[in-house]
């Protein structure tokens, strides 16, 4: 009898057993294509998405010392909750097993799959709900493989205790991605302004983080002065646009309370 495979967190896997970065990139694309054939929408998030969007910037990304020895720890997908029931048989047919404990603890908001090929695939349904929620409903068709550039940036801006890796991800996004007024291969400033104009907490965290990006980029040796200037100009433009956009009554009421009360969701992972 063949013993069941056991799920291991990526950090617990010895380096000599760890899949090569190319395995993650190839498998994420393959699974997205296979899912699409079955009318299942899966869109990549995180560093793999950055590799897909900006292959010409991968060398800089690595020189920024954002990626560790393993490069990728997992494949993160966004999907639609209405397709949740299709995911377990789909991934089983692709050679993956469901991590049942995570499924039970998540309350249906995410599923984790694993195999000998890729140690962890994380699928989030409808939204990414950490310090501030990022709603993907109706937004996953903007790109054939990835969540939108706008939502990739939001994943970083929503983090209250933002770390060095997340700041570097945001720097690369702001360097490489155009800023425009649609989600067509650009960071959609109109969408950001509308979102932040209705949610003071998200606005507050994000504008603080935009300032942190400008501060932190001066210490990233891999960036040239011209690249820092591009990032800084885009940060300034985003901040000016967001500040000048209309604010809802809900936003104004919460702004009067300010940071004297918690403005974000506390998060813990299983």
Backbone as CSV, one residue per row, in Angstrom:
resi,resn,N_x,N_y,N_z,CA_x,CA_y,CA_z,C_x,C_y,C_z
1,UNK,0.852,-1.205,0.000,0.000,0.000,0.000,0.880,1.245,0.000
2,UNK,0.586,2.181,-0.918,1.366,3.413,-1.006,0.914,4.369,0.097
3,UNK,1.849,4.874,0.944,1.452,5.784,2.019,0.994,7.124,1.455
4,UNK,0.071,7.767,2.195,-0.406,9.084,1.789,0.742,10.085,1.828
5,UNK,0.738,11.002,0.853,1.697,12.099,0.900,1.314,13.041,2.031
6,UNK,2.301,13.609,2.659,2.061,14.536,3.754,2.352,15.951,3.296
7,UNK,1.476,16.863,3.687,1.685,18.267,3.380,2.793,18.820,4.258
8,UNK,3.715,19.546,3.646,4.767,20.244,4.375,4.781,21.701,3.944
9,UNK,4.887,22.590,4.902,5.049,23.990,4.562,6.350,24.162,3.778
10,UNK,6.365,25.063,2.809,7.590,25.241,2.010,8.841,25.479,2.854
11,UNK,8.710,26.187,3.967,9.883,26.479,4.799,10.472,25.231,5.443
12,UNK,9.698,24.149,5.475,10.162,22.912,6.099,10.774,21.937,5.093
13,UNK,10.850,22.323,3.844,11.385,21.440,2.805,12.868,21.732,2.604
14,UNK,13.730,20.724,2.691,15.174,20.949,2.471,15.441,21.525,1.085
15,UNK,16.446,22.378,1.002,16.757,23.066,-0.247,17.027,22.096,-1.390
16,UNK,17.677,20.964,-1.067,18.006,20.012,-2.132,16.773,19.340,-2.727
17,UNK,15.648,19.385,-2.002,14.398,18.805,-2.511,13.505,19.849,-3.181
18,UNK,13.896,21.101,-3.086,12.995,22.178,-3.473,12.900,22.302,-4.992
19,UNK,11.695,22.504,-5.533,11.556,22.668,-6.990,12.299,23.905,-7.497
20,UNK,12.761,23.838,-8.730,13.422,24.975,-9.365,12.387,26.069,-9.667
21,UNK,12.819,27.327,-9.734,11.871,28.412,-10.049,11.098,28.170,-11.340
22,UNK,11.765,27.589,-12.332,11.105,27.336,-13.617,9.920,26.387,-13.455
23,UNK,10.016,25.466,-12.483,8.912,24.531,-12.256,7.660,25.279,-11.809
24,UNK,7.824,26.288,-10.955,6.685,27.088,-10.502,6.097,27.890,-11.657
25,UNK,6.958,28.545,-12.429,6.486,29.379,-13.530,5.747,28.544,-14.573
26,UNK,6.318,27.394,-14.913,5.687,26.536,-15.915,4.373,25.945,-15.407
27,UNK,4.371,25.511,-14.145,3.182,24.861,-13.607,2.043,25.853,-13.394
28,UNK,2.349,27.051,-12.959,1.303,28.058,-12.773,0.621,28.378,-14.096
29,UNK,1.402,28.479,-15.148,0.829,28.758,-16.471,0.034,27.554,-16.973
30,UNK,0.600,26.349,-16.797,-0.080,25.143,-17.265,-1.427,24.967,-16.571
31,UNK,-1.450,25.125,-15.249,-2.694,24.942,-14.504,-3.735,25.984,-14.883
32,UNK,-3.292,27.216,-15.121,-4.229,28.259,-15.540,-4.860,27.908,-16.885
33,UNK,-4.029,27.417,-17.799,-4.543,27.013,-19.111,-5.492,25.818,-19.007
34,UNK,-5.114,24.819,-18.199,-5.959,23.640,-18.018,-7.298,24.031,-17.387
35,UNK,-7.256,24.926,-16.419,-8.490,25.391,-15.775,-9.381,26.113,-16.776
36,UNK,-8.770,26.955,-17.608,-9.539,27.711,-18.591,-10.269,26.777,-19.556
37,UNK,-9.619,25.658,-19.895,-10.254,24.669,-20.774,-11.541,24.120,-20.159
38,UNK,-11.618,24.164,-18.826,-12.799,23.652,-18.114,-13.667,24.788,-17.578
39,UNK,-13.454,25.981,-18.127,-14.223,27.175,-17.730,-14.046,27.512,-16.258
40,UNK,-12.872,27.226,-15.720,-12.514,27.612,-14.357,-11.513,28.754,-14.445
41,UNK,-11.788,29.826,-13.724,-10.904,30.993,-13.763,-9.964,30.967,-12.565
42,UNK,-8.670,30.890,-12.846,-7.616,30.996,-11.838,-6.630,32.053,-12.306
43,UNK,-6.284,33.004,-11.439,-5.333,34.047,-11.807,-4.242,34.135,-10.742
44,UNK,-3.005,34.183,-11.216,-1.844,34.158,-10.332,-1.671,35.499,-9.622
45,UNK,-1.219,35.415,-8.372,-0.864,36.597,-7.590,0.620,36.531,-7.244
46,UNK,1.129,37.554,-6.557,2.452,37.504,-5.974,3.606,37.576,-6.964
47,UNK,4.798,37.117,-6.528,6.010,37.237,-7.355,5.925,36.533,-8.706
48,UNK,5.174,35.432,-8.792,5.040,34.764,-10.089,4.333,35.677,-11.076
49,UNK,3.312,36.383,-10.617,2.616,37.339,-11.486,3.567,38.435,-11.957
50,UNK,4.432,38.902,-11.076,5.401,39.932,-11.462,6.336,39.393,-12.539
51,UNK,6.746,38.124,-12.422,7.578,37.506,-13.459,6.838,37.436,-14.793
52,UNK,5.551,37.127,-14.757,4.774,37.048,-15.999,4.600,38.420,-16.649
53,UNK,4.299,39.412,-15.836,4.069,40.749,-16.379,5.360,41.386,-16.903
54,UNK,6.456,41.198,-16.189,7.666,41.965,-16.467,8.898,41.077,-16.608
55,UNK,8.941,40.219,-17.628,10.112,39.345,-17.785,11.419,40.115,-17.950
56,UNK,11.347,41.329,-18.512,12.567,42.116,-18.710,13.119,42.677,-17.397
57,UNK,12.328,42.606,-16.341,12.762,43.150,-15.052,13.164,42.048,-14.061
58,UNK,13.153,40.803,-14.488,13.436,39.700,-13.560,14.850,39.797,-13.002
59,UNK,15.813,40.161,-13.843,17.193,40.284,-13.350,17.287,41.352,-12.260
60,UNK,16.659,42.499,-12.485,16.646,43.550,-11.464,15.939,43.058,-10.210
61,UNK,14.826,42.371,-10.386,14.051,41.839,-9.251,14.949,40.980,-8.360
62,UNK,15.757,40.160,-8.958,16.652,39.290,-8.183,17.788,40.083,-7.549
63,UNK,18.308,41.073,-8.286,19.382,41.898,-7.725,18.891,42.780,-6.578
64,UNK,17.593,43.010,-6.505,17.032,43.774,-5.387,17.008,42.949,-4.091
65,UNK,17.407,41.685,-4.190,17.486,40.763,-3.046,16.128,40.586,-2.381
66,UNK,15.104,40.593,-3.220,13.752,40.336,-2.737,13.480,38.832,-2.690
67,UNK,14.101,38.082,-3.618,13.834,36.659,-3.753,14.932,35.861,-3.063
68,UNK,14.545,34.945,-2.192,15.520,34.137,-1.478,16.065,33.011,-2.334
69,UNK,16.761,32.084,-1.688,17.364,30.959,-2.410,16.329,30.151,-3.175
70,UNK,15.151,29.971,-2.570,14.111,29.150,-3.196,13.340,29.909,-4.268
71,UNK,13.432,31.227,-4.287,12.762,32.145,-5.209,11.258,32.175,-4.948
72,UNK,10.551,31.066,-5.175,9.114,31.012,-4.919,8.830,30.017,-3.794
73,UNK,7.856,30.336,-2.961,7.455,29.408,-1.896,6.196,28.637,-2.263
74,UNK,5.355,29.223,-3.124,4.111,28.563,-3.504,3.554,29.229,-4.747
75,UNK,2.430,28.739,-5.217,1.665,29.404,-6.268,0.388,29.924,-5.624
76,UNK,0.196,31.230,-5.660,-1.009,31.858,-5.114,-1.957,32.208,-6.255
77,UNK,-3.198,31.739,-6.122,-4.227,32.022,-7.124,-5.386,32.778,-6.485
78,UNK,-6.021,33.621,-7.295,-7.346,34.145,-6.971,-8.350,33.423,-7.860
79,UNK,-9.497,33.088,-7.295,-10.558,32.424,-8.046,-11.912,32.910,-7.571
80,UNK,-12.960,32.466,-8.236,-14.317,32.864,-7.873,-14.958,31.804,-6.981
81,UNK,-15.604,32.265,-5.922,-16.247,31.353,-4.989,-17.317,30.488,-5.623
82,UNK,-17.981,30.983,-6.660,-19.025,30.203,-7.319,-18.461,28.976,-8.026
83,UNK,-17.134,28.935,-8.201,-16.494,27.785,-8.837,-15.752,26.899,-7.833
84,UNK,-15.953,27.170,-6.555,-15.216,26.459,-5.499,-15.355,24.938,-5.623
85,UNK,-16.561,24.461,-5.877,-16.803,23.014,-5.907,-16.090,22.309,-7.064
86,UNK,-15.679,23.072,-8.063,-14.970,22.478,-9.194,-13.478,22.285,-8.914
87,UNK,-12.975,22.985,-7.897,-11.533,23.039,-7.711,-10.929,21.741,-7.193
88,UNK,-11.582,21.066,-6.243,-11.015,19.838,-5.691,-10.880,18.763,-6.773
89,UNK,-11.945,18.461,-7.552,-11.757,17.475,-8.631,-10.775,17.946,-9.699
90,UNK,-10.736,19.242,-9.966,-9.791,19.744,-10.966,-8.359,19.478,-10.524
91,UNK,-8.016,19.887,-9.297,-6.637,19.716,-8.851,-6.291,18.230,-8.641
92,UNK,-7.259,17.446,-8.240,-7.018,16.003,-8.109,-6.638,15.408,-9.459
93,UNK,-7.333,15.817,-10.510,-7.020,15.331,-11.856,-5.646,15.791,-12.323
94,UNK,-5.153,16.882,-11.727,-3.832,17.391,-12.084,-2.726,16.829,-11.183
95,UNK,-3.099,15.922,-10.260,-2.099,15.281,-9.410,-1.880,15.941,-8.067
96,UNK,-2.836,16.762,-7.617,-2.697,17.484,-6.348,-3.709,16.984,-5.326
97,UNK,-3.317,17.083,-4.064,-4.201,16.691,-2.967,-4.637,17.935,-2.187
98,UNK,-5.812,17.864,-1.614,-6.337,18.941,-0.781,-5.755,18.845,0.621
99,UNK,-5.310,19.994,1.156,-4.875,20.044,2.550,-6.138,20.260,3.390
100,UNK,-6.637,19.204,4.002,-7.979,19.237,4.595,-8.056,20.123,5.831
101,UNK,-7.005,20.175,6.601,-7.045,21.002,7.822,-7.209,22.475,7.457
102,UNK,-6.454,22.937,6.455,-6.565,24.335,6.029,-7.952,24.626,5.485
103,UNK,-8.518,23.667,4.736,-9.861,23.860,4.181,-10.890,24.015,5.289
104,UNK,-10.733,23.239,6.343,-11.668,23.288,7.458,-11.545,24.618,8.217
105,UNK,-10.309,25.057,8.423,-10.085,26.270,9.211,-10.426,27.548,8.448
106,UNK,-10.397,27.487,7.126,-10.577,28.715,6.343,-12.028,29.149,6.226
107,UNK,-12.953,28.245,6.523,-14.362,28.581,6.390,-14.789,28.778,4.951
108,UNK,-14.108,28.117,4.018,-14.480,28.201,2.610,-13.888,29.371,1.861
109,UNK,-13.015,30.158,2.512,-12.453,31.331,1.848,-11.219,30.999,1.016
110,UNK,-10.602,29.843,1.281,-9.401,29.455,0.539,-9.232,27.949,0.585
111,UNK,-8.509,27.416,-0.382,-8.151,26.009,-0.404,-6.662,25.898,-0.700
112,UNK,-6.014,24.915,-0.059,-4.600,24.667,-0.294,-4.440,23.265,-0.864
113,UNK,-3.627,23.169,-1.914,-3.343,21.891,-2.559,-1.842,21.660,-2.556
114,UNK,-1.440,20.388,-2.637,-0.011,20.085,-2.642,0.258,18.831,-3.452
115,UNK,1.510,18.686,-3.877,1.944,17.504,-4.614,3.455,17.400,-4.506
116,UNK,4.015,16.335,-5.069,5.467,16.221,-5.116,6.070,17.226,-6.086
117,UNK,5.270,17.692,-7.034,5.765,18.623,-8.052,5.893,20.030,-7.486
118,UNK,4.832,20.530,-6.878,4.797,21.858,-6.257,4.282,21.670,-4.834
119,UNK,5.038,22.133,-3.814,4.661,21.803,-2.435,3.408,22.502,-1.923
120,UNK,3.016,23.629,-2.556,1.862,24.355,-2.011,1.244,25.253,-3.073
121,UNK,-0.055,25.076,-3.279,-0.843,25.965,-4.130,-1.991,26.491,-3.283
122,UNK,-2.100,27.798,-3.207,-3.079,28.465,-2.349,-4.090,29.180,-3.241
123,UNK,-5.365,28.839,-3.103,-6.414,29.459,-3.906,-7.328,30.266,-2.990
124,UNK,-7.422,31.568,-3.242,-8.274,32.464,-2.467,-9.523,32.783,-3.288
125,UNK,-10.680,32.754,-2.640,-11.937,32.940,-3.348,-12.519,34.342,-3.140
126,UNK,-12.780,35.004,-4.252,-13.498,36.281,-4.306,-12.739,37.476,-3.748
127,UNK,-11.967,37.277,-2.711,-11.222,38.415,-2.162,-10.019,37.930,-1.360
128,UNK,-9.079,38.834,-1.214,-7.953,38.627,-0.307,-8.261,39.461,0.922
129,UNK,-8.454,38.823,2.044,-8.999,39.508,3.218,-8.011,39.458,4.365
130,UNK,-7.055,40.372,4.327,-6.081,40.473,5.411,-6.306,41.784,6.169
131,UNK,-5.337,42.683,6.227,-5.565,43.927,6.964,-6.696,44.756,6.351
132,UNK,-6.779,44.728,5.022,-7.871,45.385,4.310,-8.291,44.486,3.154
133,UNK,-9.595,44.367,2.872,-10.053,43.422,1.848,-9.815,43.934,0.432
134,UNK,-9.375,43.023,-0.441,-9.239,43.304,-1.867,-10.235,42.412,-2.584
135,UNK,-11.212,43.022,-3.213,-12.319,42.289,-3.822,-11.994,41.984,-5.284
136,UNK,-11.999,40.688,-5.630,-11.680,40.271,-6.994,-12.913,40.002,-7.853
137,UNK,-14.090,40.088,-7.280,-15.295,39.734,-8.023,-15.457,40.626,-9.254
138,UNK,-15.553,39.976,-10.416,-15.683,40.704,-11.674,-14.400,41.304,-12.199
139,UNK,-13.260,40.973,-11.560,-11.993,41.610,-11.936,-10.936,40.617,-12.437
140,UNK,-11.252,39.332,-12.463,-10.229,38.348,-12.810,-10.087,38.118,-14.313
141,UNK,-10.933,38.743,-15.110,-10.832,38.583,-16.555,-9.951,39.645,-17.223
142,UNK,-9.335,40.510,-16.420,-8.528,41.595,-16.988,-7.245,41.104,-17.642
143,UNK,-6.746,39.942,-17.223,-5.492,39.389,-17.755,-5.653,37.878,-17.839
144,UNK,-5.073,37.224,-18.853,-5.299,35.780,-19.006,-4.623,34.904,-17.964
145,UNK,-3.618,35.429,-17.252,-2.896,34.601,-16.285,-2.816,35.209,-14.878
146,UNK,-2.918,36.508,-14.767,-2.632,37.181,-13.492,-3.802,38.055,-13.044
147,UNK,-3.841,38.340,-11.740,-4.711,39.410,-11.270,-4.185,40.718,-11.849
148,UNK,-4.988,41.750,-11.823,-4.595,43.016,-12.442,-3.407,43.639,-11.718
149,UNK,-2.696,44.515,-12.424,-1.598,45.263,-11.805,-2.098,46.097,-10.637
150,UNK,-3.295,46.621,-10.759,-3.902,47.400,-9.675,-4.047,46.554,-8.425
151,UNK,-4.554,45.340,-8.591,-4.766,44.469,-7.443,-3.447,43.935,-6.888
152,UNK,-2.448,43.747,-7.748,-1.121,43.360,-7.256,-0.561,44.455,-6.338
153,UNK,-0.724,45.711,-6.751,-0.241,46.806,-5.905,-1.046,46.884,-4.613
154,UNK,-2.358,46.711,-4.707,-3.202,46.753,-3.510,-2.798,45.680,-2.496
155,UNK,-2.359,44.514,-2.978,-1.919,43.453,-2.069,-0.787,43.932,-1.168
156,UNK,0.027,44.832,-1.682,1.139,45.370,-0.901,0.705,46.557,-0.049
157,UNK,-0.097,47.427,-0.620,-0.493,48.634,0.107,-1.378,48.341,1.303
158,UNK,-2.076,47.189,1.315,-3.006,46.892,2.413,-2.309,46.394,3.673
159,UNK,-0.989,46.163,3.622,-0.277,45.538,4.740,0.119,46.592,5.772
160,UNK,-0.419,46.482,6.974,-0.113,47.460,8.022,1.346,47.337,8.461
161,UNK,1.792,46.120,8.724,3.188,45.896,9.109,3.967,45.455,7.870
162,UNK,4.110,46.359,6.926,4.737,46.016,5.651,6.223,45.743,5.860
163,UNK,6.722,44.707,5.170,8.126,44.343,5.361,8.951,44.691,4.127
164,UNK,10.237,44.392,4.215,11.181,44.758,3.165,10.812,44.114,1.827
165,UNK,10.423,42.840,1.847,10.078,42.146,0.603,8.874,42.782,-0.073
166,UNK,7.862,43.114,0.713,6.657,43.709,0.133,6.928,45.116,-0.399
167,UNK,7.776,45.860,0.282,8.150,47.182,-0.220,8.875,47.064,-1.561
168,UNK,9.746,46.069,-1.684,10.484,45.882,-2.943,9.555,45.438,-4.061
169,UNK,8.585,44.586,-3.749,7.582,44.220,-4.757,6.860,45.466,-5.266
170,UNK,6.461,46.317,-4.336,5.748,47.540,-4.720,6.645,48.466,-5.553
171,UNK,7.920,48.567,-5.185,8.856,49.379,-5.969,8.937,48.890,-7.411
172,UNK,9.084,47.581,-7.580,9.203,47.038,-8.932,7.927,47.275,-9.736
173,UNK,6.779,47.087,-9.089,5.516,47.353,-9.770,5.432,48.800,-10.232
174,UNK,5.794,49.713,-9.355,5.705,51.129,-9.701,6.738,51.520,-10.745
175,UNK,7.882,50.870,-10.741,8.896,51.137,-11.759,8.444,50.640,-13.130
176,UNK,7.934,49.407,-13.174,7.687,48.741,-14.454,6.307,49.010,-15.047
177,UNK,5.310,49.242,-14.204,3.929,49.338,-14.693,3.541,50.788,-14.989
178,UNK,2.852,51.030,-16.094,2.300,52.363,-16.329,1.186,52.664,-15.319
179,UNK,0.953,53.916,-15.079,-0.185,54.352,-14.264,-1.187,54.996,-15.213
180,UNK,-2.411,54.501,-15.183,-3.436,55.024,-16.079,-4.790,55.076,-15.412
181,UNK,-5.839,55.120,-16.219,-7.202,55.214,-15.690,-8.048,54.012,-16.098
182,UNK,-7.366,52.881,-16.352,-8.070,51.632,-16.616,-7.192,50.488,-16.132
183,UNK,-7.742,49.270,-16.142,-6.979,48.106,-15.726,-6.297,47.414,-16.896
184,UNK,-6.286,48.034,-18.055,-5.652,47.459,-19.234,-4.138,47.654,-19.140
185,UNK,-3.455,46.653,-18.565,-1.989,46.666,-18.450,-1.461,47.925,-17.776
186,UNK,-2.195,48.434,-16.806,-1.725,49.599,-16.054,-2.305,49.580,-14.647
187,UNK,-1.691,50.355,-13.775,-2.240,50.563,-12.434,-3.358,51.591,-12.554
188,UNK,-4.558,51.201,-12.200,-5.749,52.011,-12.427,-5.946,52.990,-11.267
189,UNK,-5.499,54.221,-11.479,-5.550,55.209,-10.405,-6.992,55.597,-10.080
190,UNK,-7.888,55.547,-11.059,-9.294,55.856,-10.798,-9.911,54.826,-9.855
191,UNK,-9.569,53.563,-10.067,-10.081,52.503,-9.199,-9.548,52.671,-7.782
192,UNK,-8.247,52.960,-7.660,-7.656,53.170,-6.335,-8.328,54.343,-5.619
193,UNK,-8.501,55.443,-6.327,-9.071,56.644,-5.711,-10.503,56.398,-5.242
194,UNK,-11.276,55.665,-6.036,-12.656,55.366,-5.644,-12.684,54.436,-4.433
195,UNK,-11.838,53.422,-4.444,-11.772,52.489,-3.321,-11.367,53.201,-2.037
196,UNK,-10.304,53.982,-2.116,-9.810,54.684,-0.923,-10.734,55.819,-0.504
197,UNK,-11.487,56.373,-1.461,-12.403,57.466,-1.144,-13.619,57.021,-0.359
198,UNK,-13.816,55.708,-0.265,-14.944,55.178,0.502,-14.501,54.450,1.766
199,UNK,-13.182,54.245,1.925,-12.670,53.441,3.034,-11.460,54.147,3.634
200,UNK,-11.706,54.906,4.703,-10.621,55.698,5.291,-9.488,54.805,5.806
201,UNK,-9.815,53.680,6.375,-8.778,52.801,6.909,-7.827,52.328,5.828
202,UNK,-8.381,51.874,4.704,-7.554,51.413,3.588,-6.737,52.579,3.036
203,UNK,-7.386,53.728,2.912,-6.695,54.941,2.467,-5.518,55.259,3.388
204,UNK,-5.739,55.212,4.679,-4.722,55.590,5.660,-3.518,54.653,5.586
205,UNK,-3.782,53.339,5.586,-2.688,52.370,5.497,-1.925,52.533,4.191
206,UNK,-2.651,52.689,3.102,-2.016,52.736,1.781,-1.182,53.994,1.582
207,UNK,-1.687,55.130,2.023,-0.910,56.359,1.839,0.341,56.356,2.713
208,UNK,0.245,55.767,3.895,1.452,55.603,4.719,2.460,54.719,3.992
209,UNK,1.982,53.631,3.402,2.886,52.706,2.712,3.488,53.318,1.450
210,UNK,2.745,54.148,0.757,3.326,54.839,-0.394,4.502,55.713,0.052
211,UNK,4.361,56.369,1.189,5.478,57.137,1.738,6.647,56.242,2.120
212,UNK,6.354,55.076,2.664,7.421,54.144,3.045,8.181,53.631,1.828
213,UNK,7.469,53.458,0.718,8.135,53.009,-0.516,9.190,54.032,-0.930
214,UNK,8.834,55.313,-0.894,9.795,56.353,-1.278,10.984,56.381,-0.333
215,UNK,10.720,56.198,0.943,11.815,56.200,1.918,12.731,54.996,1.711
216,UNK,12.137,53.832,1.521,12.917,52.589,1.465,13.721,52.460,0.180
217,UNK,13.260,53.056,-0.920,13.949,52.845,-2.197,15.353,53.435,-2.190
218,UNK,15.617,54.411,-1.332,16.953,55.004,-1.280,17.997,54.002,-0.786
219,UNK,17.558,52.976,-0.070,18.488,51.976,0.448,18.624,50.741,-0.424
220,UNK,17.961,50.718,-1.576,18.027,49.559,-2.471,19.102,49.833,-3.518
221,UNK,20.268,49.220,-3.341,21.435,49.527,-4.164,21.256,49.149,-5.626
222,UNK,20.396,48.154,-5.896,20.219,47.698,-7.278,19.508,48.742,-8.140
223,UNK,18.812,49.684,-7.518,18.086,50.715,-8.270,19.023,51.851,-8.658
224,UNK,18.889,52.330,-9.886,19.642,53.509,-10.312,18.908,54.776,-9.860
225,UNK,19.585,55.896,-9.960,18.945,57.167,-9.603,17.742,57.440,-10.511
226,UNK,17.873,57.102,-11.793,16.756,57.308,-12.721,15.562,56.436,-12.340
227,UNK,15.823,55.211,-11.936,14.732,54.318,-11.530,14.067,54.817,-10.253
228,UNK,14.857,55.320,-9.324,14.265,55.892,-8.102,13.399,57.106,-8.441
229,UNK,13.842,57.878,-9.396,13.064,59.059,-9.796,11.719,58.640,-10.392
230,UNK,11.724,57.590,-11.210,10.471,57.106,-11.811,9.510,56.634,-10.718
231,UNK,10.012,55.846,-9.781,9.170,55.346,-8.685,8.626,56.521,-7.881
232,UNK,9.499,57.464,-7.537,9.085,58.616,-6.737,8.030,59.451,-7.425
233,UNK,8.173,59.653,-8.735,7.180,60.439,-9.481,5.820,59.743,-9.491
234,UNK,5.833,58.427,-9.646,4.564,57.693,-9.665,3.912,57.691,-8.280
235,UNK,4.707,57.562,-7.228,4.164,57.643,-5.870,3.516,59.003,-5.652
236,UNK,4.212,60.061,-6.045,3.668,61.412,-5.865,2.374,61.592,-6.650
237,UNK,2.345,61.090,-7.874,1.136,61.215,-8.695,-0.028,60.462,-8.060
238,UNK,0.221,59.229,-7.615,-0.846,58.458,-6.966,-1.371,59.186,-5.738
239,UNK,-0.469,59.689,-4.923,-0.895,60.383,-3.699,-1.721,61.626,-4.020
240,UNK,-1.281,62.402,-4.996,-2.011,63.613,-5.361,-3.399,63.284,-5.912
241,UNK,-3.472,62.261,-6.745,-4.747,61.864,-7.335,-5.691,61.363,-6.249
242,UNK,-5.179,60.538,-5.355,-6.003,59.974,-4.273,-6.497,61.077,-3.342
243,UNK,-5.633,62.015,-3.010,-6.021,63.091,-2.098,-7.086,63.995,-2.709
244,UNK,-7.006,64.227,-4.012,-7.931,65.164,-4.665,-9.268,64.528,-5.032
245,UNK,-9.349,63.195,-4.951,-10.582,62.499,-5.325,-11.671,62.723,-4.275
246,UNK,-12.949,62.660,-4.667,-14.050,62.832,-3.706,-14.011,61.758,-2.620
247,UNK,-14.468,62.142,-1.418,-14.529,61.219,-0.286,-15.977,61.071,0.159
248,UNK,-16.366,59.859,0.498,-17.748,59.590,0.900,-18.018,60.097,2.318
249,UNK,-19.299,60.149,2.664,-19.656,60.516,4.030,-19.107,59.519,5.034
250,UNK,-19.115,58.252,4.692,-18.546,57.214,5.560,-17.058,57.468,5.795
251,UNK,-16.337,57.804,4.732,-14.909,58.109,4.838,-14.684,59.280,5.793
252,UNK,-15.472,60.355,5.611,-15.282,61.564,6.427,-15.589,61.294,7.897
253,UNK,-16.633,60.480,8.136,-16.965,60.148,9.519,-15.864,59.341,10.181
254,UNK,-15.311,58.376,9.461,-14.234,57.558,10.041,-12.943,58.351,10.180
255,UNK,-12.726,59.305,9.263,-11.525,60.138,9.335,-11.511,60.977,10.604
256,UNK,-12.700,61.368,11.092,-12.757,62.164,12.327,-12.300,61.345,13.535
257,UNK,-12.521,60.060,13.484,-12.050,59.178,14.564,-10.551,58.965,14.449
258,UNK,-10.070,58.817,13.210,-8.641,58.677,12.955,-8.060,57.382,13.481
259,UNK,-6.770,57.420,13.790,-6.040,56.228,14.221,-6.148,55.985,15.720
260,UNK,-7.015,56.728,16.398,-7.195,56.505,17.840,-7.887,55.173,18.111
261,UNK,-8.568,54.640,17.085,-9.166,53.317,17.175,-8.635,52.481,16.009
262,UNK,-8.562,51.150,16.178,-8.028,50.305,15.091,-8.768,50.543,13.779
263,UNK,-8.011,50.712,12.719,-8.578,51.023,11.398,-8.386,49.862,10.415
264,UNK,-7.911,48.748,10.906,-7.609,47.608,10.024,-7.978,46.317,10.735
265,UNK,-8.068,45.243,9.983,-8.400,43.936,10.542,-7.129,43.252,11.049
266,UNK,-7.213,42.710,12.238,-6.122,41.874,12.729,-6.163,40.549,11.966
267,UNK,-5.006,40.026,11.601,-4.992,38.790,10.835,-4.092,37.756,11.515
268,UNK,-4.470,36.514,11.331,-3.630,35.393,11.751,-3.793,34.308,10.710
269,UNK,-2.740,33.554,10.477,-2.787,32.488,9.493,-2.771,31.157,10.195
270,UNK,-3.370,30.149,9.534,-3.478,28.835,10.144,-2.108,28.199,10.290
